[in-house]
Amino acid sequence: MPKISIITVNYKSTPLINEWEHKIDLTEAEYIVVDNSGDFVAARATTRVVDSGGNIGFGRACNLGVEQSDADIIVFANPDLELDGKQLSAFLEFSRAQSAHSIWGPFIRDGKGEVVSLFRPGRMGLVFSRRALSDTELVHATLDTAYVSGACLATSRCLFRSLGGFSDEIFLYGEDLDLCLRAKMVGASVCLTSGVELKHSGGGSSTRFDRYKRLFRSTSGHYALFRLHRYGPFRAAINALHLASGRRF
């Protein structure tokens, strides 16, 4: 059977990751935690901990985790993703059947209970449109889409390495979309599966300052993404703000 590594980046999230450690069956996958804040304490001795040496960003930390793995399939999972053992096993089983030339992920329910994704073309001159999946789309076994959220994104080690991993030019936000766009450029498929549905808290902010800070960081990350894909400064800024805002249009 293909070997699977699950990689999580820690940034002051030890309690959440400790919960994950107890949900992962090590006969199905190994668990690697890349520590970006230097404060992670593993709950199980079998968890592989990689010290990044500081906060190097999400994408670079994920790349570092892949370097420490020789698995055939890589699953990147955020610590604030709600997941039980049965759902994880179902997703890993699905992953073993996927093409080595693809990126895939589960349906992720937001706070409204909807599955939201990006599609092309966008409206009003935007590159992408963001919308909730329709009832018809939700019953598909798999659904082609523009991207898979980095909250839970899986791919083959072969494809990930051939793409050069996540971009070092993006510190946080937008690295998942960038990877999917580059994968599509080389003919790889990008899809979601309805066989597994998860919930993602999304790091809900408690204060207005936190929300503004997150908006700024998300806009910066997505701006870097669009500039990497050769969009001009103005168009990159407009599209970055659109994706960072979370607006559905």
C-alpha positions in Angstrom: 0.0 0.0 0.0 1.2 3.6 -0.7 2.8 5.2 2.3 1.2 8.4 3.6 2.5 11.2 5.6 0.3 13.8 7.3 2.0 17.1 7.8 0.9 19.9 10.1 2.5 23.2 10.8 2.6 24.4 14.4 2.3 28.0 15.3 1.3 28.1 19.0 -1.2 25.3 18.4 0.1 22.6 20.6 -3.3 21.7 22.3 -5.0 21.3 18.9 -2.2 19.2 17.5 -2.1 17.0 20.5 -5.8 16.2 19.8 -4.8 15.3 16.3 -2.1 12.9 17.5 -4.6 10.8 19.3 -6.8 10.5 16.2 -4.2 9.3 13.8 -3.8 5.5 13.4 -0.1 5.1 12.8 -0.8 1.9 10.8 -2.4 4.2 8.2 -0.1 7.1 8.1 2.9 8.8 9.9 2.4 12.2 11.5 5.0 15.0 11.0 4.7 18.3 12.8 6.8 21.2 11.6 7.3 23.6 14.6 7.3 27.2 13.5 6.9 28.7 17.0 9.4 26.6 18.9 6.9 25.6 21.6 5.5 22.3 20.4 5.4 19.4 22.8 4.3 16.1 21.3 1.7 14.0 23.1 3.1 10.8 21.5 6.7 9.7 21.0 5.8 8.4 17.5 5.1 12.0 16.2 8.0 13.2 14.2 8.8 16.8 15.1 10.8 19.0 12.8 12.2 22.3 14.2 12.0 25.0 11.5 14.3 27.3 13.4 11.6 30.1 13.5 8.4 31.3 11.8 9.4 30.6 8.2 5.8 30.7 6.9 3.3 28.0 6.0 4.5 27.0 2.6 8.2 26.8 3.5 7.3 24.8 6.6 5.3 22.3 4.6 8.2 22.0 2.2 10.5 21.2 5.1 8.1 18.5 6.3 8.1 16.9 2.9 11.9 16.8 2.9 11.7 14.7 6.1 9.3 12.2 4.5 9.7 9.5 1.9 5.9 8.8 1.7 4.2 8.3 -1.7 1.2 10.5 -0.7 1.4 13.8 1.3 -1.6 15.2 3.2 -1.3 18.7 4.6 -3.7 19.4 7.4 -4.4 22.4 9.6 -4.6 21.8 13.3 -7.9 23.6 13.6 -9.5 21.2 11.2 -12.3 19.2 12.9 -11.7 15.5 12.2 -12.6 12.2 13.7 -10.8 8.9 13.1 -13.4 7.5 10.8 -13.4 10.5 8.5 -9.6 10.5 8.4 -9.5 6.8 7.5 -12.0 7.4 4.8 -10.0 10.2 3.3 -6.8 8.2 3.4 -8.5 5.3 1.7 -9.7 7.7 -1.0 -6.2 9.2 -1.3 -4.6 5.8 -2.0 -6.8 5.5 -5.1 -5.9 8.8 -6.6 -3.7 9.5 -9.6 -0.2 10.5 -9.0 -0.8 13.4 -11.3 -3.4 15.2 -9.2 -4.3 17.3 -6.1 -7.4 16.5 -4.1 -9.2 17.4 -0.9 -12.4 16.8 1.1 -15.5 18.9 1.2 -14.9 21.4 3.9 -18.0 22.9 5.6 -17.7 26.5 6.8 -19.5 28.1 9.7 -22.7 28.3 7.7 -22.5 24.6 6.8 -21.7 25.3 3.2 -18.9 24.1 1.0 -17.3 27.1 -0.7 -14.8 27.0 -3.6 -13.3 29.0 -6.4 -14.2 28.7 -10.0 -13.2 30.3 -13.3 -14.0 32.7 -14.8 -14.8 35.3 -12.2 -17.3 38.1 -12.5 -16.8 41.8 -13.0 -13.3 41.2 -14.5 -12.1 39.2 -11.5 -10.0 36.1 -12.1 -12.1 33.8 -9.9 -15.6 33.6 -8.5 -16.2 32.3 -5.0 -19.5 30.5 -4.3 -21.1 27.8 -2.3 -21.5 24.5 -4.1 -25.1 23.7 -5.3 -27.1 20.7 -4.2 -26.4 19.1 -7.6 -22.6 19.6 -7.2 -22.6 18.3 -3.6 -23.7 14.8 -4.7 -20.9 14.3 -7.1 -18.3 11.7 -6.0 -15.6 14.1 -7.2 -15.8 17.7 -8.4 -13.2 19.5 -10.6 -12.4 22.9 -9.1 -9.9 25.7 -9.3 -8.2 24.9 -6.1 -8.1 22.8 -2.9 -7.9 24.5 0.4 -4.6 24.2 2.3 -6.6 23.4 5.4 -6.6 19.8 4.0 -4.8 19.3 0.8 -3.4 16.0 -0.5 -1.2 15.2 -3.4 1.4 12.7 -4.5 5.0 13.2 -3.5 6.0 12.9 -7.2 3.8 15.8 -8.3 4.6 18.0 -5.3 8.3 17.6 -5.9 8.0 18.2 -9.7 6.2 21.4 -9.0 8.9 22.6 -6.6 6.6 22.4 -3.6 4.9 25.5 -2.2 6.3 28.8 -3.3 8.9 30.4 -1.1 7.7 33.8 -2.3 4.4 33.5 -0.4 4.7 33.6 3.4 1.1 32.9 4.3 -2.2 32.7 2.4 -2.5 31.9 -1.3 0.1 29.2 -1.4 -2.5 26.5 -1.9 -4.1 28.3 -4.8 -0.7 28.9 -6.3 0.2 25.2 -6.1 -3.1 24.2 -7.7 -2.7 26.7 -10.6 0.8 25.4 -11.3 -0.5 21.9 -11.2 -3.2 22.7 -13.8 -0.5 24.2 -16.0 1.2 20.9 -16.3 -2.1 19.0 -16.9 -2.7 17.7 -13.4 -6.2 17.4 -12.1 -7.5 19.3 -9.0 -10.6 18.0 -7.4 -12.8 17.7 -4.3 -14.4 14.5 -3.0 -17.8 14.4 -1.4 -16.9 11.1 0.3 -15.4 13.0 3.3 -16.8 16.2 4.8 -14.9 18.2 7.4 -15.3 21.4 9.3 -12.7 24.1 9.5 -12.8 26.8 12.2 -10.6 29.0 10.1 -8.9 30.6 13.1 -11.8 32.9 14.0 -10.6 36.3 15.2 -11.9 37.6 18.5 -11.2 41.3 18.0 -11.5 43.8 15.2 -7.7 44.3 15.2 -7.3 40.5 14.7 -9.7 40.6 11.7 -7.9 43.5 10.1 -4.5 41.8 10.7 -5.8 38.7 9.1 -7.2 40.6 6.1 -3.9 42.4 5.6 -1.9 39.2 5.7 -4.3 37.4 3.4 -4.2 40.3 0.9 -0.4 40.4 1.0 -0.2 36.6 0.4 -2.7 36.6 -2.4 -1.0 39.7 -4.0 2.3 37.8 -4.1 0.4 34.9 -5.7 -1.0 37.0 -8.5 2.3 38.8 -9.1 4.0 35.4 -9.4 1.5 34.6 -12.1 2.3 37.8 -14.0 -0.7 39.9 -13.2 0.0 43.6 -13.1 0.1 45.5 -9.8 -3.4 47.0 -10.0 -5.1 43.8 -11.1 -3.2 41.7 -8.6 -4.2 44.1 -5.8 -7.9 44.0 -6.8 -8.0 40.2 -7.0 -6.0 39.8 -3.8 -8.4 41.9 -1.9 -11.4 40.0 -3.4 -10.0 36.6 -2.2 -8.8 38.0 1.2 -12.2 39.5 1.9 -14.1 36.2 1.6 -16.8 37.8 -0.5 -18.9 35.3 -2.6 -19.1 36.7 -6.1 
